[in-house]
Amino acid sequence: MNDHLQTSVHKHYDVVIVGGGIMGASTAWFLSKDADFDGRVLVVERDPTYETASTTHTNSCIRQQFSSALNVKISQFAADFVKNLRQYMGDDARVPPLSIQSFGYLYLADTPGFADVLRENQKVQLAAGAATKLLTADEILRDYPFYNVDDILLGSINLVDEGYWDGSTVFSWFRRQSREAGIEYLHNEVMAIARNAAGTQVQSVTLKSGEVISCDKLVNASGPRAVRTSQMLGIDIPVEPRKRYTWVFKADKPLDRDLPLTIDPSGVHVREHGGGTYMAGGHADYDPAVDYTDFTMDHSLWEDHIWPVLATRIPQFEAIKVQNEWAGHYAYNRLDQNAIIGPHPEVSNFYFLNGFSGHGLQQSPAMGRGLAELLVHGAYRTLDLTPFSFERIAANRPILEKAII
C-alpha cells in the first residue's frame, strides 16, 4: 500500500516524524487517537516501499523473557494490543482479528553461569506477570524429544504470548487509520534541521525536494539511520546499522510438533515457520557496523556456522533445503542495546525514538503510545519509560539487559 504524498499539504506541522517505519507509524497512530490532540502531523519517509526497512526484514516475533521488568511490561502491552487489535482500533470491522502463535522462546544454557542468568531472569519475569518455566535437560527432551541436549544444563521457556505474530498487518493498519484521521505520510527525505538562535529548539526541516517545513516538535524515528538525523543537530547517539541474516528452510523430515523459537548458546536461533518449514537467524562473530545500503548475503556464514549449529542441536535438520534468505539491519544501540526515547535535554522539542536493537517490532505499540503521551501531555501516562531517556546516553550509564539475541 503506497499511502505517501509527493508534496506536503502544509508548511507548518505540530509534529514532524522522521521515518515512517513501525515506530514512526505507531507514534502517528497513537497521536491520532488522543482526544486531547488536534494538531497536524507529518511523517516523512525516504522509501515508501519499505524495501530495506528494519520493519520489513523483521522475523516478527514477541517475547517476555527479558531481564528488565520494564522490557517485560512493554512486550505484555504489545501482546494485548495484537490480540485485541480491532478493539484498540475502535472496533473497526475492517481490522482483522489477530493472534500470537505462542510456541514460545526456549533459551538453552550450556554453562553454570548462563544457567544462573536464566534463573535470575525468571524471577524478574515471574514478578512482572510472565509465565516463564525452567526446564532441566530431561524435561526439555520430554517435551521436545528432537533436541540434542547433551551439553545443556537448563532451559527457559514461556508459552504464553511468546512466539510469532503478524507485524505487517499491524503496521499496515497503523498507517491506514492514521491517514484516515488526517495524518500525512510524505515521500521525501529530511536533509537538514534548523534550530532557533539560542539553539534550544528545532524550528524547521529542509527536505530533499527543497521544501522547508516548520514544526513545533520533531521526532527522530529513522531506524538504523538515526544518528544521521541527530547529527543534523550536532547530536551523537550510539546507534548504527548491524547486519542480521535470516534463512527459511524446509526439512526433509519435519518435526512432529511446533518448534519454539530456540536460542542456541551459540546465538543462532530457529523457530517454526509452518508447513514443514523453519526460520533461522544469526550473525557472524565479527559484527561491525555496515553501510546503510549493504544487504549482501554472506553465504559462507550459513555453510560454516548456522547450518552446522542447527544440525547439531536438532539432528533432523541435517537434511534441509533453503527456500529463502535475506539480510536486514538492526538499529543497534552500542551502549546497552535498549531503546532511546524522549526529548533531548537541551534541544527540548527534539525527541528520540531509536536504538531498539532488534526489539522494535514487539516494542512498537508501547513505545509509540509512550512517545505520543510525551508529545501531547508532557509526561508518560501509562508505562514510565523514563529509564530509556537520552540522559543515560550522555552519562554513559547503560541499562543492563541480559536477554539480548
C-alpha positions in Angstrom: 0.0 0.0 0.0 1.7 3.2 -1.2 -0.1 5.8 1.0 2.6 8.6 0.7 2.0 12.0 -0.7 4.5 13.6 -3.1 4.1 17.1 -1.7 3.2 18.2 1.8 -0.2 19.9 2.2 1.0 22.5 4.7 4.2 24.4 5.5 3.9 24.0 9.3 3.1 21.0 11.5 2.7 20.5 15.2 4.7 17.3 14.9 7.1 16.1 12.2 8.2 12.4 12.4 11.3 11.5 10.5 10.8 7.9 9.5 7.6 6.0 8.6 8.6 2.5 9.8 6.8 0.8 12.6 8.0 3.2 15.3 7.0 6.4 13.4 3.7 4.8 12.3 2.9 3.7 15.9 3.6 7.2 17.2 1.5 8.8 14.5 -1.4 6.4 15.1 -1.4 7.0 18.9 -1.4 10.7 18.3 -4.4 10.4 16.0 -6.2 8.5 18.8 -5.5 11.0 21.6 -8.7 13.1 22.2 -6.5 15.9 23.6 -4.5 16.3 20.4 -5.9 18.1 17.3 -2.7 19.2 15.7 -1.2 18.4 12.3 1.3 15.5 11.9 3.6 14.9 9.0 5.5 11.6 8.7 8.5 11.9 6.3 9.6 8.6 4.8 12.5 8.3 2.3 11.4 5.0 0.8 7.6 4.3 0.8 8.2 0.8 -0.5 10.0 0.0 2.8 12.0 -2.5 0.8 15.1 -2.3 3.1 13.4 -1.1 6.3 14.0 -3.0 9.5 10.3 -3.2 9.8 10.1 -5.2 6.6 13.0 -7.5 7.4 11.8 -8.4 10.8 11.2 -12.0 11.9 8.0 -10.7 13.6 8.4 -12.3 17.0 7.5 -11.4 20.5 8.8 -12.5 23.9 8.5 -11.6 27.6 11.8 -13.2 28.5 13.8 -10.1 29.3 15.9 -9.4 32.4 14.4 -5.9 32.8 10.8 -5.7 34.3 10.1 -2.7 32.1 11.0 -4.6 28.9 8.7 -7.4 30.1 5.8 -5.0 30.6 6.5 -3.4 27.2 6.0 -6.7 25.5 3.0 -7.6 27.6 1.3 -4.5 26.3 2.2 -5.4 22.8 0.7 -8.9 23.3 -2.6 -7.3 24.5 -2.5 -4.9 21.6 -2.1 -7.6 19.0 -4.7 -9.9 20.4 -7.2 -7.1 20.7 -6.2 -5.1 17.7 -9.8 -4.5 16.4 -10.9 -3.2 19.8 -7.9 -0.8 20.1 -8.7 0.4 16.6 -12.2 1.5 17.6 -14.0 -1.8 16.7 -13.3 -1.1 13.1 -14.9 -4.1 11.3 -12.3 -3.9 8.6 -9.5 -4.7 11.0 -8.8 -8.5 11.0 -8.6 -10.5 14.2 -5.0 -11.3 15.1 -3.4 -13.8 17.5 0.0 -14.8 18.7 1.3 -18.2 17.7 2.5 -18.9 21.2 5.1 -21.7 20.6 7.4 -19.8 23.0 11.0 -18.9 23.2 13.4 -21.6 24.5 16.7 -20.3 25.8 19.3 -23.0 26.2 22.1 -22.7 28.7 25.3 -24.8 28.5 27.3 -23.3 31.3 26.6 -22.8 35.0 26.9 -19.1 34.6 24.4 -18.9 31.8 22.0 -21.2 33.8 22.2 -18.7 36.7 21.3 -15.9 34.4 18.2 -17.8 33.3 17.2 -18.4 36.9 17.7 -14.7 37.8 15.8 -13.6 34.7 12.9 -15.9 35.5 12.5 -14.2 38.9 12.1 -10.8 37.2 9.7 -12.2 34.6 7.5 -14.0 37.2 7.3 -10.9 39.3 6.2 -9.0 36.2 3.4 -11.5 35.5 5.1 -13.6 32.8 4.7 -17.4 32.7 8.3 -18.4 32.3 9.3 -22.0 33.3 12.7 -23.5 33.8 13.4 -26.9 32.3 16.1 -29.4 33.0 17.7 -31.2 30.1 15.5 -34.3 30.8 12.4 -32.1 30.8 13.4 -30.5 27.5 13.6 -34.0 26.0 10.3 -35.0 27.5 8.5 -32.1 25.8 10.7 -31.8 22.7 12.5 -35.1 22.0 14.1 -33.9 18.8 16.7 -31.8 20.6 20.3 -32.8 21.3 20.8 -31.7 24.9 24.0 -33.5 25.8 25.6 -30.1 26.6 22.6 -28.3 28.1 22.2 -27.6 31.8 19.0 -25.6 31.8 16.3 -24.2 29.6 13.9 -21.3 29.9 10.5 -21.2 28.1 7.3 -19.2 28.2 4.3 -20.5 26.2 2.1 -17.5 27.0 2.1 -14.7 24.5 5.6 -15.6 23.2 6.1 -16.5 19.5 5.1 -15.2 16.1 2.6 -12.5 15.2 1.6 -10.7 12.1 3.5 -7.5 12.3 2.9 -6.4 8.7 -0.9 -6.2 9.4 -0.4 -4.1 12.5 2.0 -1.8 10.5 -0.5 -1.5 7.6 -3.4 -0.6 9.9 -1.3 2.0 11.9 -0.7 3.8 8.6 -4.2 3.3 7.2 -6.1 4.6 10.2 -3.7 7.4 10.7 -4.1 8.6 7.1 -7.9 8.4 7.5 -7.6 10.6 10.6 -5.7 13.3 8.6 -2.0 12.4 9.3 0.1 12.9 6.2 2.7 10.5 5.0 5.2 12.2 2.7 7.6 10.5 0.3 10.7 12.7 0.9 13.9 12.8 3.0 15.0 15.2 5.7 18.4 16.7 4.7 18.8 19.4 7.3 17.4 20.6 10.6 17.4 24.2 11.7 17.4 25.5 15.3 16.4 28.8 16.8 19.1 31.4 17.6 19.6 30.1 21.1 20.0 26.5 19.9 17.3 25.3 22.2 14.5 24.5 19.8 14.1 22.9 16.4 12.4 25.3 14.0 12.3 23.6 10.7 13.4 20.7 8.5 14.7 21.0 4.9 13.6 18.2 2.6 15.4 16.6 -0.3 12.9 18.3 -2.6 13.9 21.7 -1.3 10.8 22.3 0.8 11.3 23.8 4.2 8.7 22.6 6.8 8.5 24.3 10.2 7.3 22.3 13.2 6.7 22.6 16.9 8.1 19.2 17.7 10.4 16.8 15.7 10.6 13.0 16.3 13.7 11.0 15.2 12.2 7.6 14.2 14.7 6.9 11.4 15.7 3.4 12.5 19.3 2.4 11.6 19.9 5.9 10.2 19.0 7.6 13.5 22.5 9.0 14.0 22.3 10.7 10.6 19.2 12.5 11.7 20.5 13.5 15.1 23.8 14.7 13.7 21.9 17.3 11.7 21.6 19.0 15.1 25.2 18.1 16.1 23.9 15.4 18.5 25.6 12.0 18.5 23.8 8.8 19.6 25.4 5.3 19.7 23.1 3.8 17.1 24.4 2.1 14.0 23.2 -0.5 11.4 24.3 -4.1 12.2 23.6 -6.8 9.7 21.3 -9.7 10.7 20.7 -12.7 8.5 17.6 -14.8 8.1 17.0 -18.1 6.3 13.8 -20.0 5.7 14.3 -23.7 5.0 12.3 -26.9 4.5 13.2 -30.1 6.4 13.2 -33.4 4.6 11.8 -34.9 7.8 9.7 -32.2 9.6 9.5 -32.2 13.4 6.4 -33.8 14.9 5.4 -30.7 16.9 5.8 -27.0 16.9 9.3 -25.7 17.3 9.8 -23.0 19.9 12.0 -20.1 18.9 15.1 -21.8 20.1 18.1 -19.7 21.2 21.1 -21.9 21.0 24.0 -21.0 23.3 26.0 -20.1 20.1 23.5 -17.2 19.5 21.9 -19.0 16.4 18.1 -19.0 16.7 15.5 -21.0 14.8 11.7 -21.2 15.0 8.6 -22.8 13.5 7.6 -21.2 10.2 4.8 -23.6 9.2 4.1 -26.4 6.8 7.4 -28.2 7.5 9.4 -25.0 7.1 11.5 -23.2 9.7 13.2 -19.8 10.1 16.7 -19.4 11.3 18.7 -16.3 12.1 22.1 -15.2 13.3 25.1 -13.1 12.5 28.9 -13.5 12.2 31.2 -13.4 15.3 32.7 -10.3 13.8 29.8 -7.9 13.9 30.7 -4.4 12.8 28.6 -1.5 11.7 27.8 -1.7 8.0 26.9 0.7 5.2 23.3 1.7 5.2 22.9 0.2 1.7 24.7 -3.1 2.5 22.2 -6.0 2.4 24.5 -8.6 0.8 24.2 -12.1 2.0 27.1 -14.0 3.5 26.7 -17.5 2.1 29.7 -18.9 3.9 28.0 -17.9 7.2 25.2 -20.4 6.5 27.6 -23.2 5.4 30.2 -22.8 8.0 28.2 -21.8 11.1 24.4 -21.6 11.0 23.6 -24.9 9.4 26.2 -26.9 11.5 24.8 -25.4 14.7 21.2 -26.3 13.6 22.1 -29.8 12.7 24.0 -30.4 15.9 21.2 -29.0 18.1 18.3 -30.7 16.1 19.7 -33.7 14.2 16.7 -33.8 11.9 17.9 -30.6 10.4 20.9 -32.3 8.8 18.8 -32.7 5.7 17.2 -29.3 4.8 16.9 -27.1 1.8 17.0 -23.3 2.0 13.9 -21.7 0.3 14.5 -18.0 1.0 17.1 -15.8 2.6 17.7 -12.2 3.3 19.9 -9.7 5.3 18.4 -6.9 7.3 19.7 -4.2 9.7 19.3 -3.9 13.4 19.2 -0.3 14.7 21.9 -1.3 17.2 22.4 0.7 20.3 26.1 0.2 21.1 25.7 1.4 24.7 23.2 -1.2 26.0 21.0 -2.5 23.1 18.0 -0.8 24.7 15.7 2.0 23.4 16.4 5.7 23.5 13.1 7.6 23.9 12.1 11.0 24.9 13.3 14.6 24.5 16.9 15.9 24.2 17.7 17.8 27.4 19.0 20.9 25.6 17.0 20.9 22.3 13.8 20.2 24.1 11.5 19.8 21.2 13.7 17.1 19.5 12.5 13.6 20.5 14.3 10.3 20.2 12.7 7.0 19.3 15.8 5.0 18.4 18.2 2.1 19.1 15.8 -0.8 19.5 18.5 -3.4 18.6 16.1 -6.0 17.2 13.2 -5.5 19.6 11.5 -2.7 17.7 8.5 -4.5 16.2 7.4 -6.1 19.5 8.1 -2.8 21.4 6.4 -0.5 18.9 2.9 -0.3 20.5 4.2 0.7 23.9 6.9 3.0 22.6 4.5 4.7 20.1 2.0 5.1 22.9 4.6 6.5 25.3 6.1 9.0 22.9 2.6 10.2 21.9 1.9 10.8 25.6 5.0 12.8 26.0 4.3 14.9 22.8 0.7 15.7 23.9 0.8 15.7 27.7 4.4 16.3 28.5 4.6 13.1 30.6 4.1 9.4 30.4 0.6 8.3 31.5 0.9 4.5 31.2 4.3 2.8 31.4 7.0 5.1 32.7 9.7 4.8 30.0 12.0 7.4 31.7 14.8 4.9 32.2 15.3 4.8 28.5 15.8 8.6 28.2 18.8 10.3 26.5 20.3 11.3 29.8 21.7 7.8 30.3 23.4 8.0 26.9 25.0 11.3 27.8 26.1 10.0 31.2 27.4 6.7 29.7 25.1 4.8 32.1 23.9 1.6 30.4 20.8 -0.3 31.3 21.9 -3.9 31.7 19.7 -6.2 29.7 20.9 -9.8 29.9 18.5 -11.3 27.4 19.8 -10.0 24.1 19.6 -12.1 20.9 
